[in-house]
């Protein structure tokens, strides 16, 4: 049972570290991209709410989120699970 507890704690710590790294990557985005991406991905706000917070139109809010996501993909690509192929004997 102890091994399961340690494994669970290890997974929880790893998840917390990953979340921290993602939040740090979002914080490094330029101004409106940072706010828009955080509001959408972390807080789950609508594009309408993001537009209101940024003082821009909804199409601009969508563009800020899209650009933020693009930058994040390259910044945190190393966090994506790797695919492994089944090796057949």
N, CA, C and O of each residue as an XYZ file, in Angstrom:
356
protein
N       0.810     -1.196      0.000
C       0.000      0.000      0.000
C       0.856      1.264      0.000
O       0.487      2.276     -0.596
N       1.991      1.193      0.669
C       2.848      2.375      0.755
C       3.360      2.782     -0.623
O       3.471      3.973     -0.914
N       3.674      1.806     -1.473
C       4.157      2.120     -2.816
C       3.094      2.885     -3.602
O       3.421      3.806     -4.350
N       1.832      2.513     -3.440
C       0.753      3.216     -4.126
C       0.640      4.652     -3.625
O       0.407      5.577     -4.403
N       0.806      4.823     -2.333
C       0.730      6.162     -1.756
C       1.853      7.036     -2.295
O       1.626      8.184     -2.677
N       3.061      6.493     -2.325
C       4.195      7.252     -2.856
C       4.008      7.547     -4.334
O       4.348      8.633     -4.802
N       3.471      6.585     -5.066
C       3.234      6.781     -6.494
C       2.195      7.876     -6.709
O       2.357      8.734     -7.577
N       1.130      7.843     -5.915
C       0.087      8.861     -6.018
C       0.617     10.239     -5.682
O       0.293     11.218     -6.354
N       1.438     10.316     -4.634
C       2.024     11.595     -4.235
C       2.970     12.100     -5.315
O       3.030     13.298     -5.591
N       3.701     11.187     -5.916
C       4.627     11.555     -6.985
C       3.875     12.096     -8.197
O       4.286     13.087     -8.801
N       2.780     11.444     -8.543
C       1.978     11.903     -9.681
C       1.358     13.261     -9.389
O       1.288     14.118    -10.269
N       0.910     13.457     -8.160
C       0.310     14.734     -7.781
C       1.350     15.846     -7.849
O       1.059     16.943     -8.328
N       2.556     15.570     -7.374
C       3.629     16.557     -7.421
C       3.983     16.888     -8.868
O       4.179     18.053     -9.217
N       4.062     15.864     -9.699
C       4.371     16.074    -11.117
C       3.295     16.922    -11.790
O       3.607     17.798    -12.597
N       2.029     16.665    -11.460
C       0.932     17.436    -12.036
C       1.005     18.895    -11.582
O       0.782     19.805    -12.381
N       1.315     19.118    -10.308
C       1.429     20.481     -9.802
C       2.572     21.221    -10.491
O       2.443     22.402    -10.813
N       3.684     20.535    -10.716
C       4.822     21.150    -11.397
C       4.472     21.498    -12.838
O       4.866     22.549    -13.343
N       3.737     20.616    -13.492
C       3.311     20.863    -14.868
C       2.377     22.066    -14.930
O       2.527     22.933    -15.791
N       1.408     22.116    -14.010
C       0.484     23.249    -13.976
C       1.226     24.553    -13.721
O       0.914     25.576    -14.332
N       2.187     24.524    -12.841
C       2.985     25.716    -12.548
C       3.750     26.164    -13.784
O       3.812     27.355    -14.086
N       4.328     25.211    -14.495
C       5.086     25.540    -15.707
C       4.168     26.138    -16.781
O       4.560     27.069    -17.484
N       2.968     25.612    -16.905
C       2.018     26.145    -17.881
C       1.612     27.565    -17.509
O       1.568     28.444    -18.370
N       1.314     27.794    -16.235
C       0.942     29.136    -15.787
C       2.087     30.127    -15.991
O       1.852     31.279    -16.354
N       3.311     29.688    -15.760
C       4.470     30.558    -15.996
C       4.613     30.878    -17.474
O       4.965     32.000    -17.838
N       4.342     29.896    -18.329
C       4.418     30.121    -19.780
C       3.343     31.112    -20.221
O       3.599     31.970    -21.065
N       2.153     30.998    -19.658
C       1.087     31.948    -19.980
C       1.489     33.348    -19.530
O       1.263     34.320    -20.251
N       2.077     33.457    -18.356
C       2.497     34.759    -17.820
C       3.559     35.424    -18.683
O       3.703     36.646    -18.646
N       4.300     34.650    -19.455
C       5.353     35.189    -20.318
C       4.808     35.707    -21.655
O       5.538     36.346    -22.412
N       3.554     35.440    -21.942
C       2.966     35.922    -23.197
C       2.845     37.443    -23.157
O       2.727     38.031    -22.081
N       2.874     38.083    -24.335
C       2.697     39.534    -24.389
C       1.322     39.946    -23.860
O       0.359     39.188    -23.987
N       1.224     41.116    -23.280
C       0.055     41.739    -22.683
C      -1.309     41.122    -22.890
O      -1.759     40.319    -22.073
N      -1.977     41.489    -23.982
C      -3.346     41.046    -24.206
C      -3.428     39.546    -24.471
O      -4.425     38.911    -24.128
N      -2.397     38.979    -25.071
C      -2.375     37.529    -25.282
C      -2.357     36.812    -23.944
O      -3.037     35.802    -23.764
N      -1.584     37.331    -23.012
C      -1.490     36.754    -21.675
C      -2.859     36.765    -20.996
O      -3.331     35.732    -20.521
N      -3.482     37.919    -20.956
C      -4.779     38.062    -20.286
C      -5.830     37.196    -20.966
O      -6.557     36.462    -20.298
N      -5.912     37.277    -22.278
C      -6.929     36.541    -23.026
C      -6.743     35.035    -22.881
O      -7.712     34.306    -22.672
N      -5.519     34.574    -22.989
C      -5.232     33.143    -22.891
C      -5.529     32.630    -21.485
O      -6.109     31.555    -21.326
N      -5.139     33.385    -20.475
C      -5.411     32.987    -19.094
C      -6.918     32.930    -18.846
O      -7.424     31.967    -18.269
N      -7.615     33.953    -19.279
C      -9.062     33.995    -19.056
C      -9.763     32.825    -19.740
O     -10.699     32.253    -19.183
N      -9.323     32.471    -20.927
C      -9.980     31.407    -21.692
C      -9.585     30.024    -21.189
O     -10.452     29.205    -20.881
N      -8.286     29.756    -21.102
C      -7.820     28.407    -20.799
C      -7.879     28.061    -19.315
O      -8.168     26.919    -18.957
N      -7.614     29.018    -18.465
C      -7.563     28.736    -17.031
C      -8.912     29.002    -16.364
O      -9.409     28.182    -15.592
N      -9.488     30.151    -16.671
C     -10.730     30.536    -16.008
C     -11.989     30.139    -16.778
O     -13.083     30.132    -16.213
N     -11.844     29.808    -18.065
C     -12.969     29.334    -18.862
C     -13.973     30.396    -19.288
O     -15.142     30.090    -19.526
N     -13.520     31.641    -19.384
C     -14.422     32.734    -19.774
C     -14.791     32.646    -21.251
O     -14.060     32.068    -22.056
N     -15.929     33.226    -21.588
C     -16.369     33.301    -22.978
C     -15.537     34.357    -23.701
O     -14.897     35.203    -23.076
N     -15.561     34.288    -25.030
C     -14.854     35.298    -25.811
C     -15.485     36.669    -25.609
O     -14.801     37.691    -25.660
N     -16.775     36.684    -25.384
C     -17.474     37.939    -25.122
C     -16.939     38.595    -23.841
O     -16.692     39.801    -23.810
N     -16.766     37.798    -22.799
C     -16.243     38.318    -21.528
C     -14.792     38.769    -21.675
O     -14.386     39.776    -21.095
N     -14.023     38.027    -22.445
C     -12.618     38.391    -22.675
C     -12.555     39.719    -23.426
O     -11.762     40.596    -23.082
N     -13.385     39.862    -24.444
C     -13.429     41.103    -25.217
C     -13.775     42.285    -24.320
O     -13.168     43.350    -24.425
N     -14.752     42.093    -23.439
C     -15.147     43.171    -22.524
C     -13.996     43.537    -21.587
O     -13.756     44.717    -21.330
N     -13.294     42.545    -21.082
C     -12.178     42.797    -20.164
C     -11.020     43.511    -20.860
O     -10.335     44.338    -20.258
N     -10.811     43.179    -22.136
C      -9.703     43.776    -22.880
C     -10.086     45.090    -23.561
O      -9.220     45.834    -24.021
N     -11.376     45.366    -23.622
C     -11.823     46.572    -24.300
C     -11.667     46.487    -25.804
O     -11.303     47.463    -26.461
N     -11.948     45.301    -26.345
C     -11.831     45.105    -27.789
C     -13.036     44.311    -28.264
O     -13.886     43.924    -27.463
N     -13.108     44.071    -29.560
C     -14.196     43.280    -30.110
C     -13.945     41.796    -29.912
O     -12.824     41.369    -29.635
N     -15.013     41.017    -30.060
C     -14.883     39.573    -29.900
C     -13.914     38.943    -30.903
O     -13.154     38.051    -30.525
N     -13.915     39.380    -32.183
C     -12.931     38.811    -33.118
C     -11.484     39.045    -32.659
O     -10.628     38.174    -32.816
N     -11.224     40.221    -32.096
C      -9.871     40.506    -31.592
C      -9.543     39.620    -30.402
O      -8.417     39.138    -30.276
N     -10.519     39.402    -29.527
C     -10.305     38.528    -28.366
C      -9.967     37.118    -28.830
O      -9.073     36.476    -28.280
N     -10.681     36.640    -29.840
C     -10.408     35.308    -30.394
C      -8.991     35.242    -30.961
O      -8.289     34.244    -30.801
N      -8.591     36.312    -31.618
C      -7.249     36.347    -32.209
C      -6.165     36.342    -31.128
O      -5.145     35.668    -31.273
N      -6.387     37.093    -30.046
C      -5.427     37.107    -28.937
C      -5.274     35.717    -28.321
O      -4.161     35.285    -28.018
N      -6.391     35.024    -28.140
C      -6.343     33.672    -27.582
C      -5.629     32.732    -28.549
O      -4.784     31.940    -28.131
N      -5.959     32.811    -29.832
C      -5.337     31.933    -30.826
C      -3.828     32.142    -30.882
O      -3.065     31.178    -30.942
N      -3.405     33.382    -30.863
C      -1.966     33.675    -30.902
C      -1.284     33.211    -29.613
O      -0.162     32.704    -29.642
N      -1.966     33.389    -28.493
C      -1.422     32.913    -27.226
C      -1.256     31.404    -27.233
O      -0.234     30.886    -26.785
N      -2.260     30.697    -27.741
C      -2.172     29.232    -27.831
C      -1.021     28.797    -28.724
O      -0.305     27.845    -28.413
N      -0.848     29.505    -29.843
C       0.248     29.178    -30.754
C       1.588     29.279    -30.047
O       2.420     28.377    -30.141
N       1.789     30.373    -29.344
C       3.049     30.556    -28.630
C       3.230     29.507    -27.543
O       4.334     29.004    -27.335
N       2.148     29.179    -26.855
C       2.229     28.173    -25.801
C       2.615     26.812    -26.356
O       3.384     26.079    -25.735
N       2.082     26.474    -27.522
C       2.383     25.166    -28.112
C       3.876     24.957    -28.269
O       4.389     23.874    -27.987
N       4.570     25.980    -28.713
C       6.008     25.811    -28.888
C       6.748     25.904    -27.554
O       7.769     25.244    -27.360
N       6.237     26.717    -26.643
C       6.901     26.900    -25.356
C       6.790     25.674    -24.463
O       7.749     25.316    -23.780
N       5.634     25.031    -24.462
C       5.428     23.910    -23.547
C       5.245     22.576    -24.273
O       4.656     21.646    -23.723
N       5.737     22.485    -25.478
C       5.609     21.255    -26.266
C       6.225     20.058    -25.540
O       5.750     18.931    -25.685
N       7.264     20.297    -24.773
C       7.942     19.201    -24.069
C       7.068     18.567    -22.990
O       7.402     17.497    -22.481
N       5.955     19.210    -22.631
C       5.068     18.669    -21.606
C       4.036     17.703    -22.182
O       3.380     16.975    -21.437
N       3.894     17.696    -23.502
C       2.909     16.813    -24.138
C       3.345     15.365    -23.976
O       4.531     15.052    -24.088
N       2.384     14.482    -23.712
C       2.747     13.066    -23.582
C       3.309     12.553    -24.903
O       2.824     12.904    -25.978
N       4.313     11.738    -24.808
C       4.908     11.169    -26.017
C       4.155      9.907    -26.396
O       3.699      9.147    -25.542
N       4.039      9.709    -27.682
C       3.377      8.501    -28.160
C       4.406      7.405    -28.307
O       5.508      7.628    -28.809
N       4.042      6.241    -27.873
C       4.929      5.105    -28.036
C       4.226      4.074    -28.899
O       3.016      3.869    -28.798
N       4.989      3.449    -29.725
C       4.442      2.413    -30.584
C       4.602      1.070    -29.864
O       5.589      0.824    -29.171
N       3.615      0.231    -30.051
C       3.730     -1.111    -29.502
C       4.805     -1.851    -30.295
O       4.774     -1.899    -31.525
N       5.726     -2.407    -29.581
C       6.813     -3.161    -30.228
C       6.408     -4.632    -30.251
O       6.169     -5.248    -29.212
N       6.339     -5.162    -31.436
C       5.941     -6.571    -31.574
C       7.187     -7.406    -31.777
O       8.058     -7.046    -32.568
N       7.277     -8.513    -31.074
C       8.474     -9.383    -31.205
C       8.562    -10.025    -32.567
O       9.499    -10.776    -32.835
